[in-house]
Amino acid sequence: GRRRPAPKLVSALTFGHDRPVPIANGGAHYDYLVVGAGFAGSVLAERLASELDKKVLVIDRRPHIAGNAYDYYDAAGILVHKYGPHIFHTNSQKVVDYLSRFTAWRPYEHRVLAQVDGKLVPMPINLTTLAKLYGRAFTSEQASEFLAARAEPVNPVRTSEDVVVSKVGRELYEKFFRGYTRKQWGLDPSELDKAVAARIPVRTSTDDRYFTDTFQCMPLHGYTRMFEKMLDHPNITVKTGTSYDDVRDAIHYDHLIYCGPIDEFFDHRYGRLPYRSLQFRQATLDQTTFQPAAVVNYPAEDIPYTRITEYKYLTGQEHEKTSITYEIPSAVGEPYYPVPRPENDRLFRKYQDLADRTPGVTFVGRLATYRYYNMDQVIAQALSVFERLAEPEPTQQG
Ligand code: FAD
C-alpha cells in the first residue's frame, strides 16, 4: 500500500473518511468551516483560532494537510515533496515573522541548471551560461552587446515568444524557452500571454541564484511539520480525506472559508477554468547523488519531462541513497497551473462576480482566485483576509 505518515491531529467528529454521518441538531457547531488545509486555509484557521478564539473545522479531501507544500519521508527515509519542489523565498518580513512561529529555518539558495547542447548550464541565463555555451568569457558589457545584437525588436510585445525573442533573440529562445514552454503548457509561447515569460530574467552578472529575494530558506524540519504546529490548537479540528461535498449539509458553521477551485464551488456553471497539470514520477536511487544541482531543467522537446529534482539539496539531509522526481506536464490530473490566457481570465471574472454576490463565504488561495501564487503570496493574502475578517463590524452586505 501507499505510505502516508498521517500527522497526528485531533478530530472532534465521529464519522469516518468515506461516509460521513450527518450531524443532527445538537451536533458540533463551528464558527468557521475552512475548506483546504494548504497555506491559505491553515493560516486563516490558525489566526482565527488563536487571535479571535474562534472554533474552526479544517477539512481537506486529500489524505494529508499542507496542500501542495506537503512533504513526507519516503520508503527509503528521504524527505521528499509530493507535489514538486517547494522552495520558500520572499521579500516580506511580515510573512517570515509569521511562519517563524512554527518553524526554524535552513538557509538555502536555489540554483537551477539546464541541459542545453549536451551541457549543463546555469539558469536563468547569466554570464556563466553564455561562457559555457559559446566557449569564451563575457563581461557584463559584452553580454549586453551580445544579447542586444541578437534581440529582435517586437512591437507591441504581446506573447511569451515576443518577450523572450525581443530580449535575447531567436537562438537562445529556442535553446532555453520554446521547447520547455511547449512541454510545460501544451501551447506554443506565441499562444501564451507575455506574463508567463516575464518572470524569467536574463542577467548580465554572474548571479546564478534562481531567486533574488532577501529571504530564501527551507523549513528546518519540512513543511508538513510546520503545518502540524500551525494547526495544533485546541480550537482547531482537522479532518483530512474529507471533501466539502461530504460535510456541507452535515456541519453547522457560521462562515465558510473556501480554498478550493472556484468553478467547482459553483458547479462549473459557466464551464471549467482550464488548468495545466503535472505527473510526478518518484524514484529512489542506490547512490548518494544523482545530479549536480537541486533542479535540472530539460528544455529539449524530445524529452518528455521538463525537470528533475533531487531533494537532498533542498533539505540538506544526509543519506546513502537519493530520491528524485521527474515532472511530466499533462493536460489531465490535479489542477496546478492556471493557464494564463485572456479568455480564461474573462471566465474567472464571471465566477468572481458570483463569489462577490455569495454572502458568508470568503474565497482565498490559488484555486479560489485562479492565480499562480507563490507560497509567500498566498500567506500574505491569507493574513490580509484575516485582518478584514477581524474588523469589528465587517461591512459585507451591500
Ligand atoms: P493548496 O496548497 O493547493 O491547498 C488547497 C487545498 O484545498 C488542497 O490541499 C486541496 O486538496 C484542498 N481542496 C480543494 N478543494 C477541496 C474540496 N472541495 N474539499 C476539500 N478540500 C479541498 N511556491 C513557492 O513559493 N515556491 C516554490 O518553489 C513553489 N513550487 C511549486 C511547484 C509546483 C509544481 C506547484 C504546482 C506549485 C508551486 N508553488 C511554489 C506554489 C505553491 O504550491 C502555492 O503557492 C500554495 O500551495 C498555495 O496554497 P493554497 O492554500 O492556496 O493551495
Residues whose N, C-alpha, C, O or C-beta is under 5 A from the ligand:
A	BS01	FAD	V35 G36 A37 G38 F39 A40 G41 I59 D60 R61 R62 A66 G67 N68 A69 Y83 G84 P85 H86 I87 F88 T242 S243 Y244 C259 G260 P261 Y336 G365 R366 L367 Y373 N374 M375 D376 V378
